[in-house]
Amino acid sequence: MDYSAAVLAGGKSKRFGSDKALYLYKDKPLIKWVLDSFIDSNDIFIVANQDYPTFDTKIYSDIIASSGPLSGIYTGLSHAKNDWLAVAACDMPLLTVKYWQGLFRYTKGYQAVVITTEHGLEPLAALYHISILEIVKSQIESSEYSVQKLLRRIKLNSLDISEINQDLKVLSNFNYLKDFKNL
């Protein structure tokens, strides 16, 4: 299946202390790990409000700024060349090609496919259909920036990680340097 892929790198990395997208994990920047998980995509780009010239990847700034991850999803959907957009945060280096392939098995009849864990939904390692673009825009224009609220408004397929034969560890993200010690 052809799909677009957006890596969200628009955060300020306050808790991390530096630009976490460029933090080296096993000798490779975090963002590069995520980009590599999208090897099957024919349309890969980064949504960020700064340049990442090291990576030969298109970069789009948020179309509607200051709206958090929802703005990144909106920007990604606006630039997507395919019906489906895979969205991942830049600090999730354990995502794999198999993870995305697993999610794509569950898209039929839905507008989003998201893993749910004991901590809730994981909307920044998920699939979104282009049909929700205007819903996202409307929500942002109403100053409602919650991705969780968006997921309640659309036709959502929430899956347990075991349904795609992956370990929960694949969803690890890193907000603090100490988070790397838990790997």
Secondary structure, DSSP 8 states (H G I E B T S, - for coil): ---EEEEE--S--TTTSS-GGG-EETTEEHHHHHHHHTTT-SEEEEE-SS--TTS-SEEE--SS-SSTHHHHHHHHHHH-SSSEEEEEETT-TT--HHHHHHHHTT-TT-SEEEEEETTEE-TTEEEEEGGGHHHHHHHHHTT---HHHHHHHS-EEEEEGGGGT--GGGG---SSGGGGGG-
